[in-house]
Amino acid sequence: MNNLTASDDRKNSIDVLVIGAGPTGLACAIEAKKAGLTAALVDKGCICNSLFHYPAHMTFFTTPELLEIGGIPFPSPNPKPTRNEALQYYRLVAAYYHLDVRQYQRVEKITGSDGDFTVHTLDRFSRPESLHARKIVVSTGYYDLPNIMGIPGENLSKVHHYYNDPHPFFQMDVVVIGGKNSAAIAALDLWRSGARVTLVHRGEGIHSHVKYWIKPDIENRIKNGEVKAYFLTKVVEISTDTVTLETPQGREVLKNDFVFALTGYHPDFSFLESLGVRFNGADRTPVYDPETLESNVPGIYLAGVIVAGARTNEIFIENGRFHGRLIARALSSK
């Protein structure tokens, strides 16, 4: 067994490489450093890339202390922090711990084996680079891969799988697809900013898990006719100027300028498969040791939401942030 606490002076040879620089990935790197290991992170986007792509004015459902990592307090004047506050907090934590975060580096493949991995990356100009690591932690989240509906017109430029800001859609006919938090928040924000909003959801109504202060708001807007809603309905086709719905009463064509298909997201199963990680069951839960979070591939550890497979509503920042401690403890014991 290699001595994990032995450091290598070479810039691209480290003890632990964390793939994914979100809150959980940052926590993993912090805990590795606390254990005396050299650590670096790579991310195909910016630090906390998924949080950056959340709606600009989003408010978290949780309290600041439940988002803390590395033992650093999260100061916020609000009982529920905003997206911008969270981004600032995680930047400051990364700076405090002098984390080696290599942004805009996409991992193409990993070769080698436990104790001697080579991680091959491409930067945003497609220039190759390689890093050598004794252990790998995969903390890639799931927000980068939207669930595709597979309908005609979904690839049109007017269709978006992420919602950021309402301003460009003033006085536009906008369809929001979905019935959970992201769809309800987008529909309300768009309506309040002057868009003509239609909500389409395959369920019988707004999902019961929608935040308690959002659910009555969107339901009242629907009841008052301010947001039009179609339930038990699917969008079956999108064209340049319309969307076609399959409703309980039959097909209906709506005038339309923009579509927000907020139908959920999923982990990058293909990347995990390329590493040799196996899965269990219909939810594609990765095979891993719950005590150490080491996958079936020796030396490759999993952290954050990806440990739950397709059940992406089970792991959040609030509990995923502790995965770094489990992994660091396991590495130290070896």
N, C-alpha and C positions, 0 to 999 in steps of 0.2 A: 504493500500500500504506500502510495506517495505521501510524503509529509506535506500536508496542505498548508501549514503555516510558513513554509519556505517561500520567500518572495523572489520573483524574477525581475531584474532591472529592465528588461526589454519592455518597451511601451505596449507591445501587442501580445504579451504573454502574461496571463493573470491566473489567479486561483479560481475565481468565480465570475462567469459572464452571465449577466441577466439580460434576457431578450424581452424588451418591453419596459419603457421608462414611465409607466403610470404610477399612481400611489403605491400599489402593491409591489411593483418592481423596485421602486425607490426604497421601500421598507426592506426588501430582501438585500439590496446592496448595503444598506446601513447596517443591518444585523451581521452581514458577512464581515464588514470592516470592524465592527465591535468585537468579533471573534478572532481578530488578528489576521484576516485573510485579505488579499488584494482582490478588488472587485471593480468591474466596469459594467456599464449598461449600453445597449444599442437599441435604437428605435427608428422605425422607418419614417417617423414624423418628428414633431417637436416633443419636448418633455411634456408629459401628461397630455398626449395628443388627443385622446378620446375626450377628456374634459374640455379641451380647447374647442372641440367641435360641438359641444353642447350649446343649446340656445344662449345667446349673449346675456340675457337677463334672467337666466335660470336661478332658482333658489333650491338648495338641497332640502330633502325631506328630513334630514338628520341634524344633530347638533354639532357644533365645532369640535368638541372633545372626541367625538366618535370618528372623526376624520384625521386625527393626529397620528403621526408616525415619528419614530426615532426619539420619542420622549420629549418632543418640542411642542409647547403649548400652541394652540391655534387661537390667536386673539381675534375676536370678531365682536362688533357692537350689536350684532343681530343674533336672535335665538336660533335662526337657521341661516347659515352662511350662503353667500352667493357664489356663482361660478368664478367670477373675477377674484373674489377673496381667496378661494381655494387655489386658483392658479398661482397667485402671489405667494401663498403659504408654502406650496410645494417647491416653488423656485427658491425661496429663502432656505428651506430645509436642505435642498440639494447643495446650495452654496455653503451652508453651515458645515455640512459633513464633507465638503470638497469632493463630491461624487464625480466620478469620471463618466459623464453622460455623452455618448457619441450619437448625436441627433442626425436624422436624415440618412441613416444607414440601414438599408433593407437586407435582411438575411436571406441569401439565396439557397444555401445548403450548409450542412454540417457533416464533416467527415471525421474519422478517427474514432476513438473509444474512450471509456472512462479513464481519466487521468491525463489524456492527451487528445483533446478535441481540437479541430481546426474549424473555425466559423468563417465562412466565405460571405462577404457582403458587397453590395454596390451602393455607392453614394448617389445623390440626386442627379449627377451627371453621368451615371452608369460607369464610374471608375471603380475597378475591383480593389478590394482590400481583404486581408485575412487576419484573424485574431486567434491566438492559441489560449486555450483555457483547460484547466483540470476538471472543472465541473460546470454544468450548464443549468441555469434556471429559466424556464419558459414562463413568462407572465404577460402574454400577449392580449389578454382581454377578449372582447368579442365585438366591440362597437364599430370596428372598421369594416365588417362584412354584413351588409343588410340582407334581410330575407327577400329574395326576388320573387315576384308574383308570377312571372313567366307568361305575361299577356302581351298581345300586340300593342305596340306603341310605348312600352315601358322604357325603351331606350331613347325616347325623345328628350331634347334638352329642357323641355318644360317640366319634366318629372324629376323630383328630388327625393332622396331617401334620408336626408338630414334637414332639420329646420334650425335656422339661426336667428333671423331678424325679420320683422314684418314689413318694414318700410317699402321695399320694392314692390309690394303686392297691393298697395293702396288702390281701391276701386277696381280690383281685378276679381274675376270669378275663380275661386280657389277650391279645389277638392282636397280634403284631408282624409286619408285612408287609415283606419285604425280606431281602437276604442280604449286604449290604455293611456298612461300618463302623458307620453310624448305627444300623442294625437290630441288629447284634450287640451294640453297646454298650448300647442300650436294653434288649434282652432280658436281658442279664446284670445290669444295674442293677435292673431290675424284679424279677427272680428273687431277688436278694440282699436285696431289701427286702420280701419276703414275698408278691409277686404270683404267681399261677399263670399261667405264660407258655407260649404256643404261638407258634412261629416258622413263618411260611409264606413260601416262596420259590419262584419259578418255575424257578430253576436247579437243577442236580443236587446242589449243596451250598453251603456257605459260600464266598463269592467269594474268589479267590486273593489279591486286593489288600487284604483285611482286615489291619489292623495285626498285626505278628508276635506281639505278646503277647496280643492279643485272640482271634485265630483258634483256637489250641489250647484256650483257656479255654471259648469257646462250644461248640466241638466236643466237649469232655469233658462239659460239662453236658448236651448232647444224648445222648451215649453213655450217660451214667448215668441218663437218664430224668428229670433234674431240670428240663430245658426240653424240652417236646415239639416236634418239628419235622416239618413236611411239606414235602418237596422235590418239584420238578416239579409244583407245585400252584399254583392261583390261587384267590383269593377272588372269588366270582362274585356274592355278595349279602350285604348286612349288614342285620340287623333290630334292633329294640330289645333283644332278648335273645339273639340268635344270630348266627353267621356261617355262610355256606354255602361249602364248598370244592369245587373240581373237582380231584380227586386222580387219580393213575394207576389207582386201583381204583374210581373212580366218585365220585359226590357224597357229601359228608359234612357234617352239620350239627353245629356245636359251640356249647355254651353260652358266652355271652360278655357281658362288661360294658363293655369298652373296646377300641378298635382304634387302633393306631399304624401308619398307612400311610406308612412311610418308604421311599418308592419313588423318591426323587430329586427334583431341581429343575431348572429351565431358565431361561435369560435371558429378559428381556422383549423378545421379537422385535417385538411390535406397536409398542412405543414407538420402537424404532430405525427401523422402517418409516415411522412417522409423521414422522420427521425426514428421510426420503428415502434412508436407508442401504440399499444393495443387499446381496444375499447370494449366496454360491456353494455349490452342491452340496447333498447331502442333509443334511449337518451344519449347514447355514445359517451358514457362516462369513462374517462381514461383509467387505465390500470395504474394504480399507485399505492404506496404504503402510507396509510393514514397517519402513522406515527412520525414519518420523516418527509413525506411528500415526494419521495423518489419514485419515478415511474418504473415500468418494467424494463426500461433501458438503463443499465447501470450508469450512474453519473449524471443523468438528466432528471431534474426535479421540476415539478409543476407548482405554480402559485397563482392565486387569484381565482377568477371566475372559471377558468378553463378546467379546474378540477371537477366541476359539476357537469361537464358536457353540455348538452342542450338545455339543461335546467338552469338557465341564466338568471333566474330570479332567486337563487339560493345563496349566492356569494356576492357581496358588495364590498366597498372600501372598508366598511365598518368591521367585517370579520376577515376579509382577505389580507388586511394589513398585518395580521398576526402570523401569516404563513412564513414570513422571513425568519422569525424566531425558531420555528420548528426546523427549518432547513439549516440554519446556522448551527443549531444544537446538534443536528445529525452530522454535519460536516466536522464540527469540533471533536465529536466522539470518535471520528475515524483518523 
